């Protein structure tokens, strides 16, 4: 009897072909599972990632950039002078007599009121400084721990103010 045609000898070839088919199906199943896991991770990390508030960050950046120039152009109840004029007088002669006293005292009161009505009311931390002259450095205001160390989580702007005593710098930092 021929060994290749014997039913018992031929059977292992059929079994091995059957097992080979099962292995191919298992391989395809593993590939499908891996693709599904990849899609799941893509959905999780790409589609469901928190949206960056680009518009909000832009608005906040614009707010900080425009807050000081607007404050400085605001007319006050001290001889109709602007806040910039009060700062200049404070840095030089402090000759203005305002409802609150000198131009320095009046400017500090007005800045404090402005920040109380806006950023304090919005529960925001900030740092406001005036530098370049010893007389104006007392005008600094702040709320919370907002300072240069918190610079990554803040918006910052500076505005120079020319005076007869030199340039003073008004800086404002708003923390997130």
PAVEX-370457 format. One line per 3 residues: number of its first residue (from 1); their letters; for each residue x, y, z of C-alpha. Coordinates in pm, whole numbers. Each point is the difference from the previous one (the first is absolute). Layout:
BEGIN
NUM> A> X/Y/Z ~ ...
This chain:
BEGIN
1> XXX> 0/0/0 ~ 121/343/-90 ~ 77/209/302
4> XXX> -104/332/-154 ~ -348/-128/-77 ~ -62/-180/323
7> XXX> -291/163/188 ~ 188/25/329 ~ 306/155/-157
10> XXX> -195/250/-204 ~ -206/118/294 ~ 276/198/177
13> XXX> 36/213/-316 ~ -369/90/18 ~ 30/76/371
16> XXX> 301/217/-53 ~ -182/192/-277 ~ -294/41/239
19> XXX> 230/123/279 ~ 174/231/-243 ~ -336/157/-89
22> XXX> -81/47/367 ~ 335/171/56 ~ -65/238/-290
25> XXX> -341/88/142 ~ 155/58/345 ~ 264/224/-159
28> XXX> -268/201/-176 ~ -199/25/324 ~ 308/134/184
31> XXX> 58/256/-276 ~ -363/112/19 ~ 25/36/381
34> XXX> 322/205/-32 ~ -162/227/-260 ~ -301/46/228
37> XXX> 232/92/291 ~ 180/250/-224 ~ -328/159/-101
40> XXX> -111/10/364 ~ 321/180/105 ~ -36/241/-294
43> XXX> -353/84/106 ~ 102/36/363 ~ 304/224/-50
46> XXX> -81/188/-319 ~ -373/44/-18 ~ -75/15/371
49> XXX> 303/213/92 ~ -91/319/186 ~ -46/288/-238
52> XXX> 240/287/34 ~ -180/324/60 ~ 188/200/-261
55> XXX> -271/264/-21 ~ -2/41/379 ~ 378/29/13
58> XXX> -6/258/-278 ~ -266/204/180 ~ 198/-14/322
61> XXX> 318/103/-178 ~ -180/293/-161 ~ -153/98/334
64> XXX> 342/16/163 ~ 157/183/-295 ~ -273/266/-4
67> XXX> -81/38/370 ~ 289/228/94 ~ -13/230/-306
70> XXX> -375/44/53 ~ 50/74/371 ~ 271/253/-79
73> XXX> -222/185/-250 ~ -293/18/243 ~ -84/350/121
76> XXX> -25/42/376 ~ -177/233/241 ~ 332/173/74
79> XXX> 1/309/-223 ~ -125/-222/-287 ~ 351/-145/-27
82> XXX> 52/-348/-145 ~ 151/-279/210 ~ 320/41/-206
85> XXX> 12/369/99 ~ -48/-96/366 ~ 289/-246/-31
88> XXX> 219/263/-163 ~ -82/251/274 ~ 60/-264/266
91> XXX> 340/-87/-154 ~ 110/364/-23 ~ -142/274/223
94> XXX> -316/-148/157 ~ -150/349/-28 ~ -357/-105/-87
97> XXX> -244/28/287 ~ -270/-258/-55 ~ -309/-102/201
100> XXX> 203/-278/170 ~ 313/209/54 ~ 313/2/-217
103> XXX> 7/-141/-352 ~ 180/-310/135 ~ -265/-70/264
106> XXX> -283/69/-242 ~ 150/-220/-275 ~ 44/-288/246
109> XXX> -363/36/115 ~ -130/5/-358 ~ 211/-301/-105
112> XXX> -115/-190/311 ~ -364/81/-80 ~ 43/-110/-361
115> XXX> 153/-335/102 ~ -261/-50/273 ~ -283/54/-249
118> XXX> 148/-227/-266 ~ 259/-265/78 ~ -81/-31/371
121> XXX> -370/-34/-86 ~ 91/-268/-258 ~ 207/-178/267
124> XXX> 317/27/-209 ~ 357/17/129 ~ 214/281/-138
127> XXX> 307/212/53 ~ 11/369/-91 ~ 326/195/27
130> XXX> 129/342/-88 ~ 379/27/-17 ~ 275/233/-116
133> XXX> -35/258/275 ~ 5/-41/376 ~ -311/217/48
136> XXX> -225/-217/-218 ~ 108/-339/133 ~ -252/33/287
139> XXX> -280/-30/-256 ~ 50/-378/-28 ~ -307/-219/56
142> XXX> -46/-375/-2 ~ -242/-275/82 ~ 112/-355/74
145> XXX> 337/-147/-87 ~ 13/136/-353 ~ 358/100/-79
148> XXX> 288/-70/-239 ~ 37/-352/146 ~ -349/-76/-129
151> XXX> 90/124/-348 ~ -95/-323/-180 ~ -355/27/125
154> XXX> -43/370/-63 ~ -33/274/-257 ~ 232/298/32
157> XXX> 17/346/-156 ~ 206/315/54 ~ -75/357/-97
160> XXX> 264/276/11 ~ -107/344/118 ~ 236/288/-85
163> XXX> 41/263/272 ~ 228/296/63 ~ 181/-222/254
166> XXX> 56/-277/-258 ~ -201/-295/-119 ~ -207/-189/252
169> XXX> -134/-345/-84 ~ -346/-124/90 ~ -15/-380/-1
172> XXX> -294/-231/48 ~ -5/-377/43 ~ -324/-198/8
175> XX> 22/-358/123 ~ -223/-284/-121
